[in-house]
Amino acid sequence: MSSTPTSPPADAPGARPAGPGSPRSVAEHQEAVLNLLSAGFRERPPGREDTDLLGARGRILAADVAAPGNLPPFANSQMDGYAVSSADLAGVPGRAELAVAAAIPAGSEPEALAPGTAAPIMTGAMLPSGADAVVPIEQAVPDSFPPAAPALRDHTTPLAADRPTVVLPGGVPAGQYVRGAGSDIRAGSLALPAGTILGPGQLGLLAALGLARVPVRIRPRILLLTTGDEVVEPGRPLQPGQIHDANTTLLRALLEEAGTTVLLTRVLADSPEEFRTGLQADLISLQPDLVITSGGISKGAYEVVKQGLADQEVQFLPVAMQPGGPQGIGRVSGIPFLAFPGNPVSCVVSFEMFLRPALGSVTGLPRPRPELPAVLTGGVQSPAGKHQVRRGRYLPPAEPGGTGQVELVGGASSHLVHALASSNALVHLPAGHESFPAGTKVTVWLLDR
């Protein structure tokens, strides 16, 4: 996992806990999350499954793949032209006149090329035996193909008056405009190593090699739980004091985008007993690789996650970050467990700062967010001793090699979902600084749009 780009050094103000009860630094919690996931995946390494090529898009290759054959499988023409024997044109100072043999379309097996002849050949068509070079049609006289000619099967056949001829330049080297068999990859060579993320280019290679299915790693399996009596699923009417649940949608979309499988999402009431009972049932039936909760971990009177997991190996602690200060980490019945705060923006920031980079380091997916320097268009204040993560709109530089600008969107509050939806970047304001005037250079992580 890459370190936080804007994390202060260890001796900077607010960078390290000063004593018991002090907040954990962002870098320390990143390391803790990485260690948790690394240990969990060592104990339960991901399995593998075979899938069709389109189903493998964005997945991670589970085993080395060797080329089952040459690519291309036969020598073929790189362009439209005439297939020739370079020996027929060797030592010719100017141009040579050759008889035109039968044309060779792509997808056919041609007859052998008779000496002293040239065969019209199309791009990608198999080179006939007896030929070792191609002369582009543009270099021929005439520079267009004649009507289809009968094949010359006997090299003693004279140039008859009714047989078309073509004038070609002399001194054509062997191999000119010929794609040799295996010139892309040889049979038995490593085509793709295990761990490769399969994008269009990689899938295209596998298809070109004739492979219809490929082994991929099974995605990490996530159990996602949201808590709160006040939380109502989208689509249901709100009663007084209730809000619609944004966290499940936000986190599920982020998790699936990051290459995981969300086994189940559930909203649980603020009852420690109900939470504990439901969680244990899900752990037994689903056997997830990771459990994530949102809400119920602050200092209120109804912190259901903290109360429900009092007997588990879970630590609830503050992290010197805004938003997303309250965090939970540990194991529940041996399964890695992370608890995020309940406000929507806090959930997103927690995921991006802690879980996303750890997943990338442990599994290979997702890739890190693009990280760029940017200049603040306006000044901003940040809490003392905290790494603040703001939402912003990044504007690329006008000139190549320049530095872009970033305009903050919305305030620092963790409920501003509209501001989050209007942003394309996370803006890092590192601990140890409280004032960031306009023109300050900061680090931004670009979000996918």
C-alpha positions in Angstrom: 0.0 0.0 0.0 1.3 3.4 -0.9 1.8 5.8 2.0 -0.6 8.8 2.4 0.9 11.4 0.0 0.3 14.2 2.4 1.1 12.5 5.7 3.4 14.6 7.9 6.7 13.2 9.2 6.7 11.4 12.5 7.9 14.4 14.4 5.3 16.8 12.9 2.5 18.1 15.2 -0.3 15.7 15.4 1.5 13.0 13.4 1.9 10.5 16.3 -0.1 9.8 19.4 1.3 11.7 22.3 0.1 9.2 24.9 -2.8 7.0 25.9 -6.1 8.1 24.4 -4.5 10.3 21.8 -5.8 9.8 18.2 -4.0 7.4 15.9 -2.4 9.0 12.9 -3.7 8.4 9.4 -0.5 6.6 8.5 -0.7 4.3 11.5 -4.3 3.4 10.8 -3.5 2.7 7.2 -0.8 0.3 8.3 -3.2 -1.4 10.8 -5.8 -1.9 8.1 -3.2 -3.3 5.7 -1.9 -5.7 8.4 -5.4 -6.9 9.2 -6.2 -7.7 5.5 -2.8 -9.2 4.8 -3.1 -11.6 7.7 -6.7 -12.5 6.8 -5.7 -13.3 3.2 -2.7 -15.3 4.3 -5.0 -17.4 6.5 -7.7 -17.7 3.8 -6.0 -17.1 0.4 -8.5 -16.4 -2.4 -9.5 -19.4 -4.5 -9.8 -19.4 -8.3 -12.5 -20.0 -10.8 -12.6 -20.3 -14.6 -14.7 -17.8 -16.5 -15.3 -16.7 -20.1 -13.2 -13.8 -21.4 -15.8 -11.1 -21.1 -16.6 -12.3 -17.6 -12.9 -11.9 -16.8 -12.8 -8.2 -17.6 -11.3 -6.3 -14.7 -10.5 -9.6 -12.8 -7.0 -10.8 -11.7 -5.4 -13.7 -13.5 -5.0 -16.6 -11.1 -2.3 -18.5 -13.0 0.4 -18.0 -15.6 -0.9 -18.4 -19.2 1.4 -19.8 -21.8 0.7 -19.4 -25.5 -0.8 -22.6 -26.9 0.5 -21.8 -30.4 2.3 -19.2 -32.4 0.8 -15.8 -32.9 0.4 -15.2 -35.8 0.0 -18.9 -36.5 1.4 -18.6 -40.0 3.5 -16.1 -42.0 1.2 -13.6 -43.6 1.2 -10.3 -45.5 1.4 -7.1 -43.7 -0.4 -5.2 -46.5 -2.1 -5.5 -49.9 0.5 -6.2 -52.5 2.3 -8.9 -54.4 3.9 -12.0 -52.7 7.2 -12.6 -54.3 10.5 -14.6 -54.0 13.2 -12.1 -53.2 15.5 -14.2 -55.3 13.6 -13.3 -58.4 14.3 -9.6 -57.7 17.8 -9.9 -56.3 20.5 -8.1 -58.3 17.9 -6.3 -60.5 19.1 -2.7 -60.8 15.8 -1.3 -61.8 12.5 -3.1 -62.2 11.6 -6.6 -63.2 8.6 -7.9 -65.0 6.9 -11.0 -63.4 3.9 -13.1 -64.4 0.9 -12.6 -62.2 -0.2 -15.8 -60.3 -3.6 -16.5 -58.8 -4.7 -14.0 -56.1 -4.5 -15.0 -52.4 -7.4 -13.7 -50.3 -7.3 -13.8 -46.5 -8.5 -17.0 -45.0 -7.4 -19.3 -47.8 -4.5 -21.8 -48.1 -2.5 -20.7 -51.3 -0.8 -22.8 -53.9 3.0 -22.7 -53.9 4.4 -19.7 -55.7 6.1 -20.6 -59.0 9.5 -19.0 -59.7 9.3 -15.9 -61.8 5.8 -15.0 -60.7 4.1 -12.7 -58.2 0.8 -13.4 -56.5 -1.6 -10.7 -55.6 -2.0 -11.0 -51.8 -4.4 -9.3 -49.4 -3.5 -8.0 -45.9 -3.4 -10.9 -43.4 -3.5 -13.6 -46.1 -1.1 -16.6 -45.7 2.2 -16.3 -47.6 2.6 -19.1 -50.1 5.5 -21.4 -50.0 8.2 -20.2 -52.4 7.5 -16.5 -51.3 9.4 -14.6 -48.7 8.5 -11.0 -49.3 5.7 -8.7 -50.2 5.8 -5.7 -52.5 3.1 -3.1 -51.7 0.6 -2.5 -54.5 1.6 1.2 -54.5 5.1 0.2 -55.8 3.8 -2.0 -58.6 3.2 -1.0 -62.2 0.3 -1.0 -62.8 -0.6 0.0 -59.2 -3.9 -1.9 -59.2 -4.6 -5.6 -59.2 -5.5 -7.3 -62.5 -8.6 -9.5 -62.9 -8.2 -12.9 -61.3 -5.5 -15.0 -63.1 -5.2 -18.8 -63.2 -2.6 -20.4 -61.1 0.8 -21.1 -62.5 1.4 -24.7 -61.5 4.4 -25.3 -63.8 7.4 -23.0 -63.5 8.3 -23.8 -67.2 5.1 -22.2 -68.4 6.1 -19.3 -70.6 4.8 -15.8 -70.2 1.8 -16.1 -72.6 0.5 -13.0 -74.3 -2.8 -13.3 -72.5 -1.3 -13.7 -69.0 -1.1 -10.5 -67.0 2.3 -9.3 -65.9 3.4 -6.8 -63.2 6.5 -4.6 -63.0 8.1 -4.6 -59.6 11.2 -2.9 -58.1 14.4 -4.9 -57.8 16.4 -5.5 -54.7 13.5 -6.5 -52.5 14.9 -7.9 -49.2 13.6 -11.2 -47.8 11.0 -10.6 -45.1 9.8 -7.3 -46.4 6.2 -6.7 -45.2 5.9 -10.2 -43.9 4.6 -11.0 -40.4 6.5 -14.2 -39.5 4.8 -17.0 -37.7 5.3 -16.4 -34.0 6.6 -12.9 -34.5 4.2 -11.6 -31.9 4.6 -14.5 -29.4 6.0 -18.0 -29.8 4.2 -21.2 -28.8 5.0 -22.1 -25.2 6.1 -18.5 -24.3 4.6 -16.8 -21.3 1.6 -14.8 -22.6 0.4 -13.3 -19.3 1.7 -13.8 -15.7 -0.5 -14.6 -12.7 -1.6 -11.4 -11.0 -2.3 -9.6 -14.3 -5.3 -7.3 -14.2 -7.3 -8.3 -17.3 -8.3 -5.4 -19.4 -9.3 -5.2 -23.0 -5.7 -5.6 -24.3 -5.1 -8.7 -22.2 -8.4 -10.2 -23.1 -7.8 -9.5 -26.8 -4.5 -11.4 -26.6 -6.1 -14.4 -25.0 -8.8 -14.4 -27.7 -6.2 -14.2 -30.4 -4.5 -17.2 -28.9 -7.8 -19.1 -29.2 -8.5 -19.3 -25.4 -12.2 -19.0 -24.6 -11.9 -19.3 -20.8 -9.3 -18.1 -18.2 -8.6 -18.8 -14.6 -9.2 -15.8 -12.3 -9.0 -15.1 -8.6 -12.2 -15.2 -6.7 -13.1 -11.7 -5.6 -13.0 -10.9 -1.9 -16.4 -11.5 -0.3 -17.8 -8.7 1.8 -20.6 -8.5 4.4 -21.8 -5.0 4.6 -24.0 -3.8 7.5 -25.6 -0.4 8.2 -27.1 0.5 11.6 -29.6 3.0 12.9 -33.3 3.1 13.8 -33.4 6.4 11.9 -32.2 4.8 8.6 -34.8 3.9 6.0 -34.1 2.1 2.7 -34.4 4.3 -0.5 -37.9 4.1 -1.9 -39.7 3.9 1.4 -41.5 7.0 2.8 -39.9 8.8 5.7 -41.4 9.1 9.1 -40.5 12.0 11.4 -36.9 11.8 12.5 -35.9 9.3 9.7 -33.4 9.6 6.8 -32.9 7.5 3.7 -29.9 5.2 3.8 -27.1 6.5 1.5 -24.3 4.5 3.2 -25.2 1.1 1.8 -25.4 2.4 -1.8 -22.2 4.4 -1.5 -20.2 1.7 0.1 -21.5 -1.1 -2.1 -20.8 0.8 -5.2 -17.3 1.6 -4.0 -16.6 -2.0 -2.9 -17.8 -3.5 -6.2 -15.9 -0.9 -8.2 -12.9 -2.0 -6.2 -13.2 -5.6 -7.3 -15.0 -7.2 -4.4 -18.3 -9.2 -4.2 -20.8 -7.8 -1.7 -22.6 -10.9 -0.3 -25.3 -9.1 1.6 -26.3 -5.7 2.7 -28.5 -5.1 5.6 -29.8 -2.3 7.8 -30.0 -3.3 11.5 -31.8 -1.5 14.2 -30.1 0.1 17.2 -30.3 -3.1 19.3 -27.0 -4.6 20.4 -28.6 -8.0 20.8 -30.2 -7.9 17.4 -27.0 -6.7 15.8 -24.9 -9.4 17.5 -27.4 -12.2 16.6 -27.8 -11.1 13.0 -24.1 -10.7 12.5 -23.3 -14.2 13.9 -25.9 -15.8 11.7 -24.5 -14.0 8.6 -20.9 -15.1 9.5 -22.0 -18.7 9.7 -24.1 -18.8 6.6 -21.9 -16.5 4.3 -18.3 -17.0 5.5 -17.2 -13.6 4.3 -13.6 -12.5 4.0 -14.3 -9.1 5.5 -17.1 -7.5 7.5 -17.8 -3.8 7.2 -20.2 -1.7 9.2 -21.2 1.9 9.1 -22.5 3.8 12.1 -22.8 2.9 15.8 -19.2 3.6 16.8 -19.1 7.1 18.2 -19.6 8.3 21.8 -23.4 8.4 21.9 -25.8 6.5 24.1 -26.9 4.1 21.3 -23.6 3.0 19.7 -24.9 -0.5 18.7 -21.7 -1.7 17.0 -19.5 -0.9 20.0 -22.0 -2.4 22.4 -22.8 -5.5 20.3 -19.1 -6.3 19.9 -17.9 -5.7 23.4 -16.7 -9.3 23.7 -14.9 -9.4 20.4 -11.3 -8.7 19.3 -12.3 -5.2 18.1 -10.7 -1.9 18.9 -12.7 1.3 18.6 -10.5 4.4 18.5 -10.2 7.9 17.2 -8.0 8.6 14.1 -6.6 12.1 13.6 -8.6 12.7 10.4 -11.6 14.8 9.5 -14.1 13.5 8.4 -14.0 9.9 9.5 -12.3 10.2 12.9 -14.1 7.3 14.7 -12.9 4.0 13.4 -13.2 0.3 14.4 -10.8 -2.5 13.5 -10.2 -6.1 14.6 -11.8 -9.5 14.2 -15.3 -10.9 14.8 -15.3 -14.6 15.3 -11.9 -14.6 13.5 -13.1 -12.7 10.5 -11.4 -9.3 9.7 -13.7 -6.5 10.7 -13.7 -2.7 9.9 -16.2 -0.2 11.3 -16.7 3.2 9.6 -18.6 6.2 11.0 -22.3 6.7 10.1 -22.2 9.9 8.1 -22.1 9.3 4.3 -19.0 11.4 3.5 -17.2 9.9 6.5 -17.9 6.4 5.0 -16.5 7.4 1.7 -13.4 9.1 3.1 -12.8 6.1 5.4 -13.0 3.7 2.5 -10.7 5.7 0.3 -8.1 6.4 2.9 -7.9 3.0 4.6 -9.7 0.1 2.8 -9.2 0.9 -0.9 -5.4 1.1 -0.7 -5.2 -1.9 1.5 -7.3 -4.0 -0.9 -5.0 -2.8 -3.7 -1.9 -3.9 -1.9 -3.3 -7.3 -0.8 -5.3 -8.4 -3.9 -4.0 -6.3 -6.8 -7.3 -4.5 -7.1 -8.2 -1.7 -7.2 -5.4 0.4 -8.7 -4.4 3.5 -6.6 -6.3 6.7 -7.2 -4.4 9.0 -9.6 -2.4 11.4 -7.3 -1.6 14.9 -8.6 -0.4 18.2 -7.2 -2.8 21.1 -7.4 -3.1 24.7 -6.3 -5.9 25.8 -4.0 -8.1 28.4 -5.7 -9.3 29.7 -2.2 -8.0 29.6 1.3 -9.2 27.1 3.9 -8.7 26.3 7.6 -8.1 22.8 9.0 -8.4 21.5 12.6 -5.2 21.4 14.5 -3.5 18.0 14.6 -5.9 16.4 12.0 -5.5 15.3 8.4 -8.5 16.9 6.7 -9.9 15.4 3.5 -12.0 17.9 1.6 -14.0 17.4 -1.6 -13.0 19.4 -4.6 -13.3 20.0 -8.3 -9.9 19.6 -10.0 -9.1 21.6 -13.1 -6.1 20.3 -15.2 -3.3 22.7 -16.1 -3.7 24.8 -19.3 -0.2 24.0 -20.4 1.6 20.6 -20.4 3.8 20.2 -17.4 1.9 22.8 -15.4 0.1 22.4 -12.1 -3.7 22.1 -12.0 -6.0 23.9 -9.7 -8.5 22.6 -7.2 -11.7 24.4 -6.0 -13.2 23.1 -2.8 -16.8 22.0 -3.0 -19.0 22.4 0.0 -17.8 22.6 3.5 -16.0 20.2 5.9 -19.2 18.6 7.3 -19.6 14.9 6.7 -23.2 15.0 5.7 -22.8 16.9 2.5 -23.6 14.3 -0.1 -24.5 16.8 -2.8 -21.0 18.3 -2.5 -19.5 14.8 -2.8 -21.5 14.1 -5.9 -20.3 17.4 -7.4 -16.7 16.6 -6.8 -14.0 14.8 -8.9 -11.2 14.8 -6.3 -10.3 14.4 -2.7 -8.1 17.2 -1.4 -5.6 16.4 1.3 -4.8 19.0 4.0 -2.1 17.3 6.2 -1.9 17.4 9.9 0.5 19.9 11.4 -1.0 22.8 9.4 -4.1 24.8 10.2 -4.1 27.5 7.5 -3.9 26.8 3.8 -4.0 30.2 1.9 -5.1 30.4 -1.7 -2.3 29.4 -3.9 -1.1 26.6 -1.6 0.1 23.5 -3.4 -1.7 20.4 -2.1 -2.1 16.8 -3.1 -5.4 15.6 -4.7 -6.7 12.1 -5.5 -8.7 12.0 -8.6 -12.0 10.1 -8.3 -13.5 8.2 -11.2 -16.4 10.0 -12.9 
